Amino acid sequence: TPAQGTQGAQWPLCLAAPCPDSPCAFRQATLKADCVNKPFAQRCHDLETVIEEFPAKELHSIFPWLVESIFGSLDGIIVGWNLRCLQGRTNPTEYSVALDFLDPSGPMMKLVYKLQAEEYRYDFPVSYLPGPVKASIQEQVLPECSLYHNKVQFPSSGGLGLNLALNPFEYYMFYFAISLITQKNSPIAHHISPSNSAYFILVDTYLKCFLPTEGSVLPPPSSNPGGAIPSPTPRSPAVPFTSYGMHHTSLLKRHIAHQPSVNADPASQEIWRSETLLQIFVEMWLHHYSLEMYQKMQSPHVKESFKPTEEHVLVVRLLVKHLHAFSNSLKPEPLSPSAHSHTASPLEEFKRVVIPRFVQQKLYIFLQHCFGHWPLDASFRAVLEMWLSYLQPWRYAPEKPPQTAELLPRSVSEKWAAFIQENLLMYTKLFVGFLNRALRTDLVSPKNALMVFRVAKVFAQPNLAEMILKGEQLFLEPELVMPHRQHRLFMTPTLSGSFFSSWPPTITDASFKVKSHVYSLEGQDFQYKQMFGTEVRNLVLKLAQLICQAQQTAKSISDHSAETSASHSFFSWFKFTPSEMNGSYTGNDLDEIGQDSIKKTDEYLEKALEYLCQIFKLNEAQLTQMMMKCGTAQDENGKKQLPDCIESEDGLILTPLGRYQMINGLRRFEVQYQGDTELQPIRSYENATLVRLLFRLSSALNERFADQMDVLCSREDFVGRFCRYHLTNPHIIQKIRYSPVLKDRTNQNWGPRISLRFLASYRTLVSLLMMYFIASWFYIGPVGCTFIILLGYFLYAIIMTFFYEGWKPHEH
């Protein structure tokens, strides 16, 4: 197979077996043997030859095996070509061969169209369909999507399993779309980018071919001139179905009902393929949660039945972006009355309704699930960008902004007001969902800060907040003001059927449109939470406060990192720093990222706060007071931020706010080893045997000369200062004042003593060896080198002694 990690032996051997003595059976056996023995490029070339030379009757039995060989089995056991891992950078030959073979004008699609002309049908098991569709069919309720109409095939004599009878084009696209779901557990290397895989490129290619933004869909290649893809015909027995949506005729039947021949005009054929492709993609990728399931899953105790992956979300975002470009390519309606009489082409009609009637409902439920169940980590960025792509259809409009306004924020045109009103919940309720997520994340992290910045920047676009507010006002408009609409009921529209189906009359009232949108997605009893209301505004203020705290924390970490790097002198490399000896940890994830990322975090948070002020018209004086309040938690040096706590007889006690700050990493205590440094645990950079031996030696010396050391350190002359510099540790006496420890432990003093533990450090040992090695280059022996080292340190100690008393903290 083309992708790494798969072998030819994994190709499926299950297919509808013809007569063992027939030429078709022999050809199948030969192809299966070639799949194991021949290189990938040669296999594709042989398959292309077979598709070109043999008739549809002989290719019919090979087709299911070939589709499964490419996309893998539905149970995920057979990987197939592993298109999700196939990239041009790692496998250029296989990558280009696979894309050419599966191209819309390639050999595989030629086989699909050849079989389509003969009206062959292939069974697809219902058990592998998305959960809501599978449950509906098993309960004998016809799904509202016209894709499943006239296709359900029941067992004739009480057999197990339901199937869909699909034509070749549907069968091929079903397997292609669902392979993104069924093959998600296959191993993917960390260096593989989903957006560069062969699968991602094929999705983009199929969208551009069957949903073109310019021109029309290319007609399918056919060996029969004038032939066309016939309409699917029902073949399942009549079974009583109860449809929870209106029964819709398919798009193709609607356009060819007046034609006696099964061959439709090219426009109808083009639209049928476009609609089928879109419905399959939406059903397989988005329809994993029904409205009823979504309402039940509002409880955190409900176990989710389907977990989308980051790659899955990236593919859905590609679909959303292309649908915006496809819909925006609609030609503007002519102004002359004579032009209105001209009937729009099926493709133009399709562009007008493609998003609200095919995508909106399922995408909204999909996003709601992701916002509520996605882990609180940086991988949520994929979901966030998909959501923001849907919210900004103007980014994919064909018109370009004037060059004079390139440096200024682009104002959202009033022509998008209808889209915003008809997608009000996408803007408002999901924004509230994002606020609740942001309040539970660590905004000191650059990736989390970037997500807050991205959302704030999008919603701060000029005129967007005003149009969202206008949509909310239309929704909250009282019904009593419009007596001519009091008799109307807000019905849940069927959003998934064919767009040429019977639909209710066009709603002209903007307020009724907004209400219909909201109630159709959330139900009649939905209590709407205003985006610009008091409750959401308080959430925004909480987020602004967290942003201020995160800025202070990032600044504190940045200052600490700068001080730490500046304090590393030549001599400190040979001698332990106080933080190493007392066991404190003052690091953070940002320490490993670097100063540049810390600066980016501060920039993201600062701009996000500015955008939030623009959106919600926050008071500058209130924000200034909030930032000053955030700064009062710093200590006397203005560097360390401590959690909110109260002081008691037993030390510091955390308040509920302090616990929240620590859990979210906003503030922390400086944890240090508070005991005897000679008895602290052996570190990884120390030799355990030497630590124990040197401790015994130090203890013996301290016990033997304790009185003499006390006398020497009590002197006030230079000798006393010199001894105090070497025999006392001021960092043991200087405890951290604001530390969650018992007060009676902060006054311990072990007196003057000798400490030789630094000689057990691997760094010290390596330093000494390097000095002896360098000295040997200058023909200096070990004794001479030792004398030079001691002399150099003695001079260094004398210099440091003169400054020691000034550095020593006040102990009384």
N, C-alpha and C positions, 0 to 999 in steps of 0.2 A: 504494500500500500504506500501511498505517497508520503504520509506523515510519519514522523519518527515514532517509534514505540509500537507500531502495529505491524503485523506480519500477514503474508498472503494466506496463511492457513486459517486466518480468522474470517475469511470471506464466507458468507452463508452458503449452505448446501441445500437449503429447503426451498423448493419451488413446485409449482404445479407440474407434476411429472407426466409427460405424454407417454404414448406407447413406447415400450423399451426398444422395439425394433424400428421405430420411425426415424427418418433422417433428422427430425427436430431433436429427438432425444440424444442422438449422437452429437449434434452440434452443441447442445447444452453441456454434455460431458466434456467436449473439447474446450469450450470456453472456461469451464470451471477448472480444468487442468491448467490452462494457460494462466489463470489468475494466480496459481501457485508458482509456476515455473518461469514465466516470462517477466521481463522488466515492465514497470508501470507504463512507460510511454508506448512500448510495443503492444501492450494489452489494449490500450485506448485506440491505437491505430487499427488493430484487428477488429475491435468492436465497431469502429466507424465503417469499416469495410462490410461487415455483416449487416449493419443497419442500412447501408446504401443498396446492397445487392439483393437482399432477401425480402419477400413480400410480408405484409402485415400478419398473415395467417401463421407464418412460422415464427415471427418475432413476438407474437402474442404471449406465448408461454415463458419466454425469456425475460419479459419486461419486469414482473414482480421481483425476480431474482436479481436483476441488474439494479433496480432502485434500492433494494435492501443492501446490495453490495456497496453502493456508493454512500448512502446516508446512514447505514447501520440498522440494526434491528430495533423494533419498538421497545423491547425490554432493556435495551442498552448494553446487552452482552456482546453483541457484534459491533465493532467500532466502524467498520467500513473504511472509507478513505480518510476519515478523521479530518474533515475540512476545517474544523475549528482550530486545529494545531498546525495546519499546513500554511507556511509563510514563504514568500519569495526570497527573503533574506537567507533562510536556512536551507530551503529545497527549491531553488529557482526553476529547475527543469520540470519537476512534478507539479509545481505550483502553476506554471503557465499551461502545461498540458491539461490539468484538471479544469482550469478556467475556460480554456478553449472548448473542451468536451461538453461542459455544462452551460456554455453561453446560450442566450436566447436564440441565436441562429446556429448553434452548434449541433453536433450529431445527436445528442440526447434529446433535445427538443424536436429535432426532425423525426426521431422515433416516436415521440409523444404525439405529434401531429399525424403521423402515418397511422397509428393505432386509433386516434380520435376519429379519423375519417371512416373507420369500419365500425364505430359505435361499440367497442369492447367495454366491458365493465370489470372492475377489480374490487375485491372485498377489503375493507379496512375495519378492523375490530373497534367496536364502540368503547370497549374497556380502556382504550388508550387515549380517548378524547379528554379534554379538560373536565374537571369535576362537575361543574353545574350542568354542562351539556350531557355528560354521561348519566348523571342522576335523573335528568329530565326524560331522556329517551328510555331509560330502564323503568321509569314510572309511566311510560306510554303517554307522555306529554310532549307535544311537538315543540321543539325549540323555536324561538321567534326568528332566528336567523334563517333566511331562505336558503342558505348553503346546504342545510340538512333536509330540505323538503324533497319528497319523492325519492329518497335514497335509503331510508331505513329498511333493512332486510331482516325479517324474523326467521328463526329456524322453522322449517316446514313441519317437523314431527317432534316437537318438544326437545330439540337439541339445545346445547348450551351455547351461549354467546350470541350477541347481536352484531350485525355488520352494516357498514354503509357501502352501497354499491356506487362506486365512483368511476367517472370516466378517466382516461389516461392523464389528462392535464391536471385534474383534481388530485388524483392519486399521487402523481409526482410532487405537486406542491405541498400536499399534506405531509409527505415524508420529509421533504426539504425543511418545512417550517418546524415540525415537531422534533427534528433531530437536535435543535437547539435546547430542547427540554430533556429529551430522553438520554442524550449523550453528555449531560452536564457533569456526571460523576467520572468521566474518563480523565486520565491524568493529563495535566497541562503544565508545561514547564513555566518557571517564574519569568523567564526572559521573553515569553511570547506575549505580544500585544494583541488583544482581541480585535482591535480596529484594523490590523494589518493581515488578518487571517483570510484564507480563501473564502470561508463562509461569509464573512462580513462583506467582502467585495462582491460576492454573488448576490447577496441581498440588495446591495446598492444597484447592481446591474439590472436585476429583475424589476426593481422599482422604477428605474429610469426607462426601461423598455415598455412596461405595461401601464405605467402611470406617467406618461411623458409631460414635461412642462412646456415643450415646444412641439408643434406639429401633432401628428396622430400616431397611434400604435401601429407598428409595422405589421403588415398582414403575415400570417403564418406561412412558411414555405410549404408548398404542396406539389406532389408529383402529378396531381390531377388539375389541370388548368380550370379555373373557375370554381373549384371545389372549396368548401368551407367546413368549418367545424360544426357539426350538427348539435342541436339542442339535446341535453340529457333527457332520456325517456324513463319513466318510472318502470321498475321491474319487480318491486316488492309487492306482496299480497296486501290487500286492503285491510287495514287494522284500524279500529276506532282510536283516534287520537284526540286529546283535548288540548287545544293550543292556548297558551297564556298570552299570545299575541295574535294580531289579526293575520289570517292566512294570506300570504303574499304570493303572487305569481312571480316567477323568476324574471329577471331583467330581459333575458333573451326572448322568452315567450311573449312578453309584453310588446316587443317590437316586431315580432314576426307572426303575430297571430293572424294577420290578414293575408299572409303568404301561403299558398298551397304547398310550396316545396319546403323541404327540411333545410335547404341551404339558405341561410340568411344573407342579408346584404353585409358588406364589409364593416360598416359602422357598428352594426349589432354585434358582429363577431368580436370586434375590437373592444367593445364595452363589456361583453360577457367575460372575456379573459381578464380585463382590468378589475371588474367587480369580484370575480372569483378569487383572484390573487389577494386582493385587499381583505376580503372576508376570511380567507384562510389564515393570513398573517395575524389579523386581529383576534380571531378565535383561538389560535394556538398559543399566542404570546400574551394576550391580555385577559381572556375570558376564563380566569381561574377562580374568580370570586363572583358569586351572584349577589344581587341586592340583599336578599334575605341573609345570605352567609355574611355579607359585609356588616349588616346590622347586628348579627349575633357576635361577630368578632370584635365589637367595641369593648367587650369585657376582656380584661387582661388574662383571665383564667382559661380562655378558649384556646386550644392548641391549633396552630395554623396548619392547614393541609398542604400548602404549597409554598416553597421558599424560593423566590427568584434569586438568581446570581447576578453579580456585577456585569458579566458578559451579556446576560439576558437583557439587562436594563440598557446597556449600550446599543444593542440592536434595536430595541424599542425606540430609543432616542433617534436613531437613524430613520426609522419609519416616520416618527413625528415630524422631523425636519423636512423630509421629502414631501409629506402630505401638505405641509404648509406651503412649500414651493409649488406643488401641484395645484392646490386650491387658489393660490395667488396668481397663477398664470391664466386665470379666467379672464376672457376679454371683457372690457367694460360694456355695459348695455348701451345700445345706440339711443340717442335722444329723439330722433325723428319718429313720428307715429307710424310711418310706413315700414320702418325697420322692425317695429315690434311685432308685426304680423309674420315676420320670418321666424320659423321654428328653430330653436337652438339645437345644435348637434347633440347627440347622446353624451359625448365626452364632455361638452361644456356643462350640460345638466349635471353630470356626475361630479364635476369639480365644485359645483355650487353647494352640494349637500354632503360631500364625502366626509367631512369632519364631524358635524353635529349628528348625523344619522348612523355613522359606522363606528366612530372612535370615541366620542366624548364620554359616554356613560362608562364603558369598560375601562378606559384610561383613568377616569376619576377614581373608580373603586380600586384599581391597581395602585395608584399613587397613595390613596388613603391607607392601604395596607402597608405599603413600604414606609410611609411616615410613622406609622404606629408600631411596626415590628422590626424595622431594620436596626442592626446593632449601632450603638453610639460610637462609631469610629469614623475614620477618614474615608472608608469605602462608600459612605452615603453620598459622596460627591457625585457619583454617577447618577443616582436618583435625583439629586438636586438639579443637575444640568439638564436632565430630561424634562423635569417640571418647568424650569425656566425657558427651555426651548419652546414648549407648548404655549407658555404665556406671552411669547413675543412673536406672533406671526409676521409683524412688520419687518423683522430681520430678514425674512425670506421673500420679501416682495421684490418684484423686478425693478421698481424705480429706485434711483440712486439719490442720496441727499446732495444738495448743492455743495460745490467745493468750498465755498466761503464758510460753510457751517461745519466743516469736518472737525474742527477743534472744539466745537461747542457740543453739549449734550443734545442729541436729536430728540425733538419733541414728538410725542406720539400723536399722530393725526386723528382728527375727529372721526374719520371714516372707520376706525377700529372700535368705536364705541359699541356698536352692535355685537361684535365678537366678545368684548369684555362683559357686556351685560348677559349674554347667553352662556357665558362660562364663569359667572360670578363666583361660584363656590371654588373653582380652581384658583382664584386669586385670594379670596378672603379666608375660607376655612383651612386651606392648606397653608396659608401664611401663619395662621394661629398654630397649626400643627408644627410648623418649623420653629416658631418661638418657643414652644414647649420643649422641643428637642435642644435648642440652643441653650436654654437655661440649665440643662443637665449635662452640658459638655464642658470640657476644659478649654477655655478660650485662649489660654496661653499657648496652646499648640498652634503652630502656623497654619496647619491644614484646616483646623476648625475655625480659626479666625478668617481664613480665606472664604469659607462657606458663608459666614455671616456677612462678609463684605460683598460677596456676589449677590446675595438676595437683596441686601439694602440698596445696592447700586441699580439693580433692575427695577425695583419698585420706586426708586427716586427719579426715574426718567420723567422729564417735564410733561405734565398734563395727564400722566397715568393715574396718580392718586386721585385726581379730581374726577376722572371717568369712573373709577371704582366706587368713589363716594356717590356719584350719580346713580350707578347701578344699585347700590344699597338703598338709596332714597326711593327708587322705583319699586323695589321689592317691599319696602316698608309702607308704601303708599296705601292708605286705608281703602278697603273695598267699597265702603259706603259712598265714596266720592264718585264712583262710576256705576250708577244703577243699571246701566245697560249691560253690565257684565255679571250681575249678581246671580244669574241663573246658571252661569258656567261652573263646571267642576274641573279642578286641576287633575287631569288624567295623566297617568304615566305613559308617555308615548313609546311606541316601538322604535327603538333606535338602531336595530340591527337588520332590518329587512331590506329588500331590494328597494332602491330609491324611486323606482317607477311604480311601486305598489300604491294601494289606496291609502291616502293620508288624510288627516283632518284638514279642514280649510285653513288657509294661511292666516296666522295670527298677526294682526297689524299693530295691536296695542303693545307698546314697549314694556309697560308694567306687567301685563299679563304674560309676556314672553319670559321675563325674569322669574316671575312666580312659578310658571310652569317648569322652568329649568330647575329651580331649587327643589320644588316638591316632587318632581319626577326622580330626583337622585336621592333625596333624604326622607321622603314620605310626608304625609299631610300634617303629622304632629311634630314636625321638626321645629326646634327652638333656635332661631338664627342668632348668632353672636356677631354683632357688628364689628367690622375691622377697625372702624374709627370710633368705637364706643369706649366707655370708661373702663370696662374690664380688660379689653385688649390693650388699651393705652397703659394701664398699670403693668401689664406684662412687658410692654416695650420699655417702661421705666426700669423695671427689674433687670432687663437685658442691658440697658445703658449702664446701670450700676455695676453689673458683672464685667462689662467692657472696661470701665474705669479701674476696677480692681485688677483685671487681667493686665492692663497697661502698667499699673504700679508693680505687679509681680514680675512682668517681663523686664521692666527697668531695673528692679532690684537684682534679678539674676544677671542682667547684662553688666551692672556695676560690679557685682561680685566676681564675675568671670574676668573682667578687666583688671581688677585688683589682684586676683590670683595669678594671672599671667605676668603682671608687672613685678610681682614679688619673687619670681623665680630668678634669683641671681646665680652667679657661678658658685658661690659658697653654699647656697641652699640646696644645690644639687648633691652635695656631699653630706648634708646634714638634714635630718628629718624636720619637716615643718610642723608647727603645733597641731594642725588638723590631722596629720597622720598619727601623731602620738596620742592624742586624746580621743581618737576614733570618731570624730564628727563627720557627718555627711551633709554637705550643703549643695549637692549637685541637683540637676534637673535634666529632663530630656533635651532641653534647649542647649545645654552645655555641649552635647555631642553634635548638635546641628551647626552651631557656629553663630558668630555675631551677625552675619548677614541675614540669617533667618529670624533672629530676634528683632532686627530692624524692620523686616517685612511684616512680622506680627504686629508691631506697633503701628506701622503704616496702615495695614488692613483694618485694625480696630479703630484707628483715628478716623479714617474715611467712612467706615461703617457707622460710627456714631454721628458723623456729620450728615450722612444720608438719612438716618433715622430721624434726626432733627428736622430735616426738610420734609419728610413724608408726614410726620405726625405733629409738626409745628410745636416742637418741644421748646420750653422756656429756657433761654440761655442762663438766666440767673439760677434756675433750679438745677441745671446741669453743673454749673460752677460750684454750687453748694455741695452737690453730690460728690464731685471730684475732690473737694477739700475734705469731705468726710472720709473718703477712701484713703487720703493721705495721712490722717491722724493716727492710723494704726502703726505707723513707722516708729522705730525706737529713736533714741537720742541722736544717733548718727544719721538718721533719715535713710537707712539702707535696708533694714530687715523688716518685713511685714510679719506680724504675729497674728494667729487666729483670735477671734473675739473671745475673751475669757474674763473671769472675775477672780480677784485675789482673795484667798481664804487663809485660815490658819495652817492648813495642810499644803499650801501652795496655790497654783493656778488651776481653775476649773473651767472647762470649756462650756460655753453657752450653746444653745441649739444652732445659732448662726455660725459659731466657731466650728461646730462639727460639720455643718454644710460646707464651710470654706475648706476644711481639710479633706473631706471626701472628694470634692471636685478639684483639688489641687490648687486652689486659689491662694491659700496661705499655708504656712507650716511653722512648726517649731524647729529650731536648730538643735537637732539631736546630737548630743555629745556623750562620750564616755565619762562618767562622773567619778569613777573609782580610782584606785592606785594604778598609775600608768604601767608600773612594773608587773602588775597582775592581770592586765588586759589580755584577751585571747590572742594566741599566736596568729599572725597575719600570713597571707599567702606569699608575701614578698620577704618573709623571714625564714631562716633555717631553724627548725624546731629544736634540734639538738643543741645548737649554739645558744638559743634563747635560754634553755634550762641551765646550761653550764655557766653562762655569764650571769644569770640571776643568782645562782649559788655563790659565785665569786663576789658579786656586788653585795649580797647580804652579809657575807663574812667580813668584807672590808667595812661596811657600814656599822656592823656590830662592834668591830674591833676599834674603830676610830671615831665613833659617834661623838664623844665628848670633845675631842680635839677639833672636829669639824664645826661644832656649835661655837666654840671659842673663836675660831678663825672667822666665821661668818658674822659674829657679833661685833667685830672690830669696825671702826668707822674710817680707817685709812684705806689706801689703795689696795693693800693685801686683802682686807675684808671685802671690798667691792669685787675684787678678782675672784675670790672664793664664792661669793654669793652668785656671781654670774654662772659658775660652773656647777655649783652644788645645790642650787634651789631652782625650782621650776615655777615661774610666776603664772604660767597658764593653768596650773592646778589650783592656785589660790584665786585667780580671777575666774569665777564661775559665770555662766550665762545667767543674767539676772532673771530674765523672763523665760523660765523653763519649767515644764510641768513635773517638778520633783519636789520632794519634801524639803522644807526649809532647813531642818536640822542637819541635812547632808551637805549644805553649801559652805560650811565653815571648817571643813576638814583640812589639816595641814600636816604633811608628813615630815617637815623639817629638812635640814641639809642632808644630802646623801649622794652617794656615787651611783651613776647609772651607766652600765656598759652595754645595754641592750642594742644600741644603735650599731654595734659591731656585728650583730647577727643578721643584719639586713643584706640581702643579695646585692643591692645597689652599692652599699658601702664596700663590700668585698670586691665587687667588680671594679669600683673606682680605685681601690688600692692596687689591685693587680695591674690596671692600666698605667698607673703612675710608676710602678716598678718596671713595667715593660718599656715605657717611654724613657725612663732613666737609663735602662740598659743600652739604648742607642747612643747615649753620651758617655758610655763606659763608667757609669756610676753603679756601684754595687748595692746590695740590699741594705747594708748598714748605713752607708752614706745617704741613700734615698730616704731611709727612715729618719735620719737626723734632719734632713732638709724639710720633710713633711712636718716634723714636730716643731722645728724652728719657725716655719711659715705659719703654722697654726698659733704658736705662741705670740707672734707679732699681731696676728689677726685678733686674738683674744684680748691683747692689751688695748688695741684700738677700740674694740667693742665695749670694754670695761668702762671707758671714759663716758660712753653714751648710755650705759646700762641703767644707771640710777634714774635718768630722765624717762626711760621707757617703762621702768618698773611701776606697776599700778599702786594706788594708795590702798593699804591693807587694813586701815583702822576705820 
